[in-house]
Amino acid sequence: MIGNSSPRLLVQTREVESIEDLLAYADPRDPLVWLRRGDGIVGIGPLVVEVSLGGSRPTSAAGAVPDPADGWRWLTAAAEVDDEVRLPGTGLVAFGAFAFDARSERSSVLRVPSVIVGKHGGRSWVTSIRRADDPEPAAPVLQPYGPYWSATLGPGAMDPAGYQAAVRAGLDAIAGGEVSKVVLARDLVGTVPVGADLRRLARALSSGYPDTWTFAVDGLIGASPETLVTVSGGTVTARVLAGTASRGADADADTAASLALATSAKDQDEHQYAVQSVLAVLRPHTSALAASEQPFMLKLPNVWHLATDVEGDLSNGESALDLVAALHPTAAVAGTPTDAAIELIRRLEPFDRGRYAGPVGWVDANGDGEWAIALRCAQFGAEPIRRFATYSDTTPVTAHAGAGIVAGSDPESELLETRVKFRPIVDALA
């Protein structure tokens, strides 16, 4: 078990003059980023703490930890936080990225950097974090962007024909009563040059998809439109996305695409599975919980989504990480019933999803935080980048995209949906 005495972390947050480009401070090869519309936080400098949760025995430098929420409470127990700004993302913060499946070979991580630069609502700040016996971390320094680069991508373990076959197998499982819904993904694989400035990818995604969460944690980089859960001052919110249609080529076609999605019985059913799964999980943790009666249409540059916002009041002081553990995996990325859908995914997908469709985000010492589902993303490196890049002239990259399969799904249409969902990350990589 983890040691009795948690590390004494000294944390100081101070307001600074306006920071225009947070990404310019990030590590080019291993950025640590959480952004939306230019606001957010970027971690830099050596890591003060990194907790790796791989396999069935989560471990840190101090030993095994029971789960991310308990491990984080242990790490923050003796922290001395001097925060004069008190905005979302100030004070002691950990960035996290978790595997989709508990059986994944890809580890889940919580990372606490020595310096965080942040911006919110027109105010900017710098947070320094250190162990009590360590010197003050160096001040943040702008790092010029490296040259542009592109990735070479191609089919992975599941090609288009294989994906349609998997969808047909999923439909057979639905017809047989094994599941009501299953989300099946396929993969693209490729390489990028070692030493590539990965901030370029985060910057392209942030610029092209400003309303999404742009994230980079331990080589996982993407722009997710789906909030898993946000906790702030005792309030919990979530946004459920399920049901997708490509944007039209012109105004008339776009209106038609939106209307077709809004009136699609198949997509409405898929969406309701996802909403009900989130409500069922959150109810035991809240004293009041509400969701909009009808989904609204969320417009992104490449797709329309059916979306429902959920909001409630926490009843027992649980942290964002407690709710992440309770919610993941949602029906939007796994299926219904969850356990049966996960087993079906393991049977039909010939790869390990890694952190794709897993939780990604941040948590502070109070348990507040913002967590998204890792979608529209790519994982760089067979191992964390800083280790992998030392023995090869290229770094592998893997991207995934999936679609929700319910009764009435058409294999060719679901394949086309994955192509649309690949577009943000494929375009940015190119």
N, C-alpha and C positions, 0 to 999 in steps of 0.2 A: 504493500500500500504506500501511498504518498507520505512523505515525512510529516512530522507533527508541526514543525515551524515553517510557515510560509516565508518566502524571501521578503526582505524589507525594501520596497520600491519607493523611490523618491520621485515625485511627479510635480512638474511646474508648468502651468499654462499662462502665457502672457500675450496680450494683444499686440499686433505689429501693424506697420503700414500696409496698405492694400497689396495683396498678392494677385497678380493678373493671371498667371498660368501655373497652377499647382503642379501639373505634370512635369514642368521643367526642372523640378527639384528631385524627381523620382530616379531610382537606379535604372539606367538604360537597359541592363540585361535582366534584371529581376525586380520590376516595378511592384510597388505595394500601393494600391489605388482604390478609392471609392469616390465616384463623381456623379453628379447629376446637374445638368445646366451650368457647368463650371464651378458649382459649389461642391464641397466634400472635404476629404482628408487624404493625404499622401504620407506614407511612412518612409523614412529614410534612415541611413546609418546602420550600424550593426544591430542585430536583434538582441534585446535584453532577455527575452523569454521566447522560446518556441516549444509548444506542446504538440507532439505528434501522436495522433490517435489512429494507429494502423492495426488492422485485424481485430481480434477480440481482446487485446491487452493494451489499452491506451497507455502511452508512456511519455514521461518528460525526463529531464535531467535528474529529477529527484525520485523517479520511480513511476509506478502505475497510478493513474488517476481514474476514479470511478466513471466519470462521464464529463463532457465539456463544461456543463453548467457547474457541477461540483468542483471540477478542477479550477475553473475561473474564480469561483468564490474563495477557494483556498489561496490562489495566487494574489488576490486583491485584499485579503484579510488584514495584512500588516502594511498595506500601502499608505503612504502619506501624500495626499493630493492637495496641492495648492493651485486652485483653478480660479483665476480672476475673471474669466470670460463666460463660462457656464452656458455654452451653446451645444447643440448636438455635435458630438465628435471631439469635445475638449476633455481635458483630464486624462486619466489612464484608459487607454483603448487598446483592444486586440483586434486584428484583422483575422478572419477565418474563412476557410474553404473546406467543406466536408464531402466525403464520398457519397455517391447516390446509394450504394448498396453496402450493408454492413460486411458483406463477404468480399468487398473489393480489395484488390491488391494495392490500389492507390491509397495512400494515407490521407487522413484528415488532419488539418493543422489549425492551431491558433498561434498568431505571431504578434509579438509586442516589439516594435522598433524603438530605437533610442531617441528618435526625433520624429514628430508629426507636424506637418504644416497643414493648415486648414483654412477654409473660407465658408462663411454662411451669412446670408442676408446683408452683404456689404461689409462685413467685419472679417478680419483675418487674424490668425494667431499661430504661435509656435509652441509646441509642447515638448519638453525634455523629460526623458524617463531613464532612470539609472538605478542600479542596486546601490545600497547605502555605502559600500566600500569602493565603488567605482568612481572615476573622475567624471566631471561634467562632460556630456557629449558635445561634439563640435557643432557649431552653428550651421544651419542649412545653407547649401551653396547651389546656385544655378548650374545646371549641366547642359551644355549645348546639345541639341539634337544631332544624332548621327545620320548618315546618309539613308535615303529611302532604300527599301528592299522589297522583295516579293517572295511568296511561298510557291512551291510546286506541289499541287494537290491532285489526288486521284482517288478512285474507289478504294475502300478499305476492306474489312472482312466481310461486309455485306454490300454487294453491288445492287443496282436497281432491280434486276430480276429476282435476286434473293430477297429483297425487301418485299416485293409484291407477294412472293411465296410465303413470307412470314406473316403478312397481313391476312392472307387466306387461312393460314393455320390459326391465327388469332380469331378470325370469324368462326371457324369450326369450334374453338373453345367456348366462344360466346353462345353459339347455337346449342352446345352441349351443357350449358348451365354452369361452366367452370368459373366464368367471370361475366360481369355486365359490361365492363370496359377494360381495355388494356392499351397502354401507350407504348408503341414500338418505335425504336430509333434505328437509324443507320449511320455509318461513319464514313468520313473522308480522311485520308492520311497523306502526309507529305513531309517536306523538310524546309527549314530556313537556314541561312548562313549563321554559323556561330558568331557571336558578337553583335548580331543584329540589334538595333535599338528598338526594343519591344514597346517603348512608349509611342512609337509611330502608330502601332495598331490601336492602342487605347485612345490615342488622339483622333484617329479616323473614325472610330466608333462613337466617341463622345460628340464629335462634330456632326456626324451623319444622323445620329439617333439621340438627340439631346434629352428626350423625355424618358429614356431608359436609365437604369443603373449601370454605369460603366465601371468595371471592376478588374483588378489584377491582383492575384494572391498566389504566390508560389508557382508561377508559371501558368496559372489559369486566367485567361484574359477574355473578356466578353462584354456584351451590353444587353442586360436582361430587362424585358418589359414587365416582369412579374415579381411583385413584392410577396415574399413568403410571409413575413411578419415584421412589424415595427412596434417597438415598445418605447413609450416616452411618458414619464411621470405618472405611471399607473394606467395609461390608456394603451390599448392594443389595437392595431389596424392591420388589415391584410387586403390584398387585391387578387382576386381569382380570375385567371384567364383560361378559357377553354372554348374552342370554336374559332376557326381561322378561315379567312378568305383573302386571296390575292387582291391588291389594289388594281383598279381599272386603268387602262391606258389613257383614257380621257375622262372628262367630268361626268359624262353620261354613263360610261362603263363603270366608273368608280361608284356612282350612286346605285347602279344596278347590283354591283357586287356586294355593297353594304346591305341593301334590302334583301338580297338572296340569303345572306348570312343571318340577318335578323329574323327571317321567317322560316329558316331551315329547322324542321323537327329533329333531324339527326344532330345538328350542332347544339340546339337548345337542350336536348337530352344529355349530350356530353357535358355541357356547361353545368347543368344541374347536379350531375354526379360530383363534379369538382366542388361546387359551392356547398353542397350538403356535407361533404367530407370535412371541409374546413370548419363549418358551424358545429358539427358533432364533436370535433376535437376541442374547440375553444370553449364550449359551454361549461365544462367542469371547472375551468380556470377563471371564469368571469362572473360578475354580479349582474351585468347587463350586456346584451349582445344584440346587434342589429345588422341587417343586410338589406340592400335595396331589393324591392320586390321583383323587378325585371332587370336583366343585364343591360348595360349601355354599350354603345359601339366605341371601341378604342381605336383611333386612327394612328397608325405608324407609317413611316415612309414607304414600307413595302407591303404591309398587310393590314387588314381589319381583324380585330379580335372582339369576341363577346367578353365583357368584363363586369365583375361585380365587386364592389367595395364592402368590406366588413369592418365594424368598429365595436369595441366593447371596453368595459372597465375591469381591470384585473382585480380579483377578489382575495388573493393570498400572497401578493408581493413577489411573484415569480419573475425570473429574469427573461430577457429575450432568448437566451440559450435554452432555458427550460421549454419555452414555447416552440423553438426550432425543433427540439427533440420530439415534442408531442406531435407537431404538424407533419414533419417529413417522414415518408414521402406522401405528398398529396395525390388525390385522384387525377389532378391535372397532369402529373408527370409519371404516374405509375398505373393507376386504374382502380377498379372497384370489383370485389373487395380487395383491400390492399395486399394482404398476404398472398392470396391466390394470384393476383396480378404480378407481384414480384416474382413468384415462382415461374409463371408463364414467361415473363421477360427473360429470366435466366435460361429458360429452355429454348427460346426462339431467337435471342440475340447472340451471335457468335463472337462476342467481345465483352470486355469489362468496360462499363460506362465510365469508370473512374469518378471524377467530380462533376461530370455533365449531369444536369438536372438535380444536383445536390445543393445544399444551402451555401450561400456565400454572403459575407457582410462583415459587420463589426459590432462589438459590444463594449460598453464602458464599465467602470467600477461600480456604478449603481445598478447595473443590469439592464440599462436602456440600450437600444441598438436598432440597426436597420439590417434586414436580411432579405435577400432576393433568392430566386431559384436560378441556378447557373444555366442559362439558356443563351443561344446565339453566341457561343463561346468556343475557344480552342485551348487545348492543353499543350504546353510546350515542354519537351523533355521527357525521356523515359523515367527520369528521376528529377528532383528539383534542379533547375537550370544551373545553379552555381557548381553542382558536382558534375552533371552530365557533359557540360561544354568543355571540360578539360581533356577529353580523349576522343574527340571527333571533330571533323571540319563542318559538320552540319548538325542541327538540332531537330529532332522529330517533332511534328505537330499533328494533333488529332482533333477533328471537329465532329460533332454529332448533331443531328436534327431528328425530331420525332413527330408523330401524329397520334391522336387519340382514336382508337378503333372501337366502334360500337356496332350494334346490329344495323345493317344497312350501309356500312362503309364500303367504298369501292377501292380496290387495291391501287388502281391507276391514279385515282384522285388523291389518295393518301400519299403516294409517291410524289405527286406534283406539290402537295403541301410541304413535304420535307425540302423540296428544291427551293421553295419560296423562303422557308425558314433558314436555309443555309445562306441565303443571299447576303445578309449583313456581314457575316464573318468572312465569307469567301471573297466578296468584293473588297473588304478591308485588307485581307491578306494579299490580294493581288495588286 
